[in-house]
Amino acid sequence: MDKIKIAIAGIGNCASSLIQGIEYYKNKNEDDAIGLMHWDIGGYKPSDIEVVAAFDIDKRKVGKDVSEAIFAPPNCTAVFCPEIPPTGAIVKMGSILDGVSEHMVDYSDNRRFIPSDEQELTKEQVVKELQDCGAEILLNYMPVGSENATRFYAECALEAGVAFINNMPVFIVSNPEWAAKFEEKGIPIIGDDIKAQLGATITHRMLADLFHKRGVKLERTYQLNTGGNTDFLNMLNRNRLASKKESKTEAVQSVVGQRMDDDNIHVGPSDYVPWQNDNKLCFLRMEGKLFGDVPMNIELRLSVEDSPNSAGVVIDAVRCCKLALDRGIGGILYSPSSYFMKHPPKQFTDDEAHAMTDAFIKGERDN
Ligand SMILES: NC(=O)c1ccc[n+]([C@@H]2O[C@H](COP(=O)([O-])OP(=O)(O)OC[C@H]3O[C@@H](n4cnc5c(N)ncnc54)[C@H](O)[C@@H]3O)[C@@H](O)[C@H]2O)c1
């Protein structure tokens, strides 16, 4: 099979886990590979993914080979594959725009982003980079609230004719205007906001769906999340949070059956606890009424390393996107978006989305 050539914007913790994973699974086979939803997607293995370009703005990452940059501070995720051979892809200075929240200057250097003073690349230069290295898919990993930076990289993908996977909650794929631009050019897109492998969202959704299917009325729920990585530090700035809250809340609202009153559902990042680093804790409570209007409740605490949890899904999204490219399919990939993302253009239950994605992989569905 061909290699799948990817470019990445934002070499943070999620990118680190993905790149470690590509190397990690090179030395495995189908029987001893733990932690994957699919070993093979249309003939592509995890190790068929190759990073050919990368963009960041942090002075500890720009100018380094991706294999080194992924271990530079403030990245703090688990290192499960420490030996990454040089990729030949050197991290280029991106365009900062609104990627760095002002409040970060109040935190120590090893916790926050430190912008490089290298010349920022223009859109034309990023497009040229993408084309020169033969990138097929651009992954967007901008910090939450980076509306302009995300649109900048989405435009670069459009102009370069490169597919786009939007792993974060600035709405591109679920924004009809933006989706139409990719549709017109026949470029595949998957998004928005990656739904982790076994994270707070899928757990909350599965339980909400269970309440619905078992006839238990969900009356009130919260999902409180804490973590100590730069994603959680960034989200202390409440002004950047609107789309993240919408993405996470809608992911649950869409499966409860009857929509809950806004006052009765609270889902969101709740606090930054530095010593947690990339460990994320989720505290979940659901209150409902069962047979005879009799009350019940459930409480759950989930502890996960945040970034490998996202990479376990992105590694499949990339391969599904490549299948679309191979098949000449452009525009929104509805099935992978609904299974892999929190805020797809169209929501389905996870069981439906799983079946649709399997059908897409087998070629029984176009998108
Ligand atoms: N971990 C998960 O499970 C998960 C799930 C869903 C969504 N996400 C989202 O994915 C995104 C990435 O998460 P992360 O944990 O890797 O974040 P991170 O803070 O570790 O990484 C962000 C990276 O982007 C860089 N950056 C900032 N502005 C930039 C710009 N203008 N151009 C290029 N690079 C820029 C930073 O220097 C940093 O390296 C976040 O928006 C997060 O909310 C993560």
The ligand as an SDF file (V2000), in Angstrom:
LIG
                    3D

 44 48  0  0  0  0  0  0  0  0999 V2000
   -6.9310   14.9750   24.3550 N   0  0  0  0  0  0  0  0  0  0  0  0
   -8.1040   14.7430   23.8740 C   0  0  0  0  0  0  0  0  0  0  0  0
   -8.6610   13.6990   24.1300 O   0  0  0  0  0  0  0  0  0  0  0  0
   -8.7970   15.7330   22.9970 C   0  0  0  0  0  0  0  0  0  0  0  0
  -10.0890   15.4380   22.6200 C   0  0  0  0  0  0  0  0  0  0  0  0
  -10.7760   16.3180   21.8120 C   0  0  0  0  0  0  0  0  0  0  0  0
  -10.1840   17.4770   21.3720 C   0  0  0  0  0  0  0  0  0  0  0  0
   -8.9220   17.7780   21.7490 N   0  0  0  0  0  0  0  0  0  0  0  0
   -8.4030   19.0580   21.2700 C   0  0  0  0  0  0  0  0  0  0  0  0
   -7.2630   18.9150   20.4510 O   0  0  0  0  0  0  0  0  0  0  0  0
   -6.5090   20.1320   20.5150 C   0  0  0  0  0  0  0  0  0  0  0  0
   -5.0620   19.7800   20.7740 C   0  0  0  0  0  0  0  0  0  0  0  0
   -4.9330   19.2120   22.0720 O   0  0  0  0  0  0  0  0  0  0  0  0
   -3.5020   19.0140   22.7430 P   0  0  0  0  0  0  0  0  0  0  0  0
   -3.7470   18.3650   24.0470 O   0  0  0  0  0  0  0  0  0  0  0  0
   -2.5520   18.4210   21.7890 O   0  0  0  0  0  0  0  0  0  0  0  0
   -3.0940   20.5580   22.9890 O   0  0  0  0  0  0  0  0  0  0  0  0
   -1.6790   21.1470   23.3310 P   0  0  0  0  0  0  0  0  0  0  0  0
   -1.8900   22.3930   24.1070 O   0  0  0  0  0  0  0  0  0  0  0  0
   -0.8010   20.1000   23.9190 O   0  0  0  0  0  0  0  0  0  0  0  0
   -1.0710   21.4820   21.8750 O   0  0  0  0  0  0  0  0  0  0  0  0
   -1.3950   22.5850   21.1000 C   0  0  0  0  0  0  0  0  0  0  0  0
   -0.1770   22.9020   20.2380 C   0  0  0  0  0  0  0  0  0  0  0  0
   -0.5300   23.9340   19.3250 O   0  0  0  0  0  0  0  0  0  0  0  0
    0.5580   24.8570   19.2260 C   0  0  0  0  0  0  0  0  0  0  0  0
    0.0240   26.1000   18.6770 N   0  0  0  0  0  0  0  0  0  0  0  0
   -0.6360   27.1090   19.3090 C   0  0  0  0  0  0  0  0  0  0  0  0
   -1.0030   28.0630   18.4120 N   0  0  0  0  0  0  0  0  0  0  0  0
   -0.5580   27.6400   17.1990 C   0  0  0  0  0  0  0  0  0  0  0  0
   -0.6340   28.2070   15.8880 C   0  0  0  0  0  0  0  0  0  0  0  0
   -1.2480   29.3620   15.6620 N   0  0  0  0  0  0  0  0  0  0  0  0
   -0.0540   27.5020   14.8750 N   0  0  0  0  0  0  0  0  0  0  0  0
    0.5650   26.3040   15.0920 C   0  0  0  0  0  0  0  0  0  0  0  0
    0.6590   25.7580   16.3210 N   0  0  0  0  0  0  0  0  0  0  0  0
    0.0910   26.4110   17.3590 C   0  0  0  0  0  0  0  0  0  0  0  0
    1.1150   24.9150   20.6250 C   0  0  0  0  0  0  0  0  0  0  0  0
    2.4390   25.4220   20.6580 O   0  0  0  0  0  0  0  0  0  0  0  0
    1.0240   23.4340   21.0350 C   0  0  0  0  0  0  0  0  0  0  0  0
    2.1930   22.7460   20.6460 O   0  0  0  0  0  0  0  0  0  0  0  0
   -7.1600   20.9700   21.6210 C   0  0  0  0  0  0  0  0  0  0  0  0
   -8.0090   21.9330   21.0550 O   0  0  0  0  0  0  0  0  0  0  0  0
   -7.9620   19.9510   22.3970 C   0  0  0  0  0  0  0  0  0  0  0  0
   -9.0770   20.5040   23.0820 O   0  0  0  0  0  0  0  0  0  0  0  0
   -8.2060   16.9230   22.5340 C   0  0  0  0  0  0  0  0  0  0  0  0
  1  2  1  0
  2  3  2  0
  2  4  1  0
  4  5  1  0
  4 44  2  0
  5  6  2  0
  6  7  1  0
  7  8  2  0
  8  9  1  0
  8 44  1  0
  9 10  1  0
  9 42  1  0
 10 11  1  0
 11 12  1  0
 11 40  1  0
 12 13  1  0
 13 14  1  0
 14 15  2  0
 14 16  1  0
 14 17  1  0
 17 18  1  0
 18 19  2  0
 18 20  1  0
 18 21  1  0
 21 22  1  0
 22 23  1  0
 23 24  1  0
 23 38  1  0
 24 25  1  0
 25 26  1  0
 25 36  1  0
 26 27  1  0
 26 35  1  0
 27 28  2  0
 28 29  1  0
 29 30  1  0
 29 35  2  0
 30 31  1  0
 30 32  2  0
 32 33  1  0
 33 34  2  0
 34 35  1  0
 36 37  1  0
 36 38  1  0
 38 39  1  0
 40 41  1  0
 40 42  1  0
 42 43  1  0
M  CHG  2   8   1  16  -1
M  END
$$$$
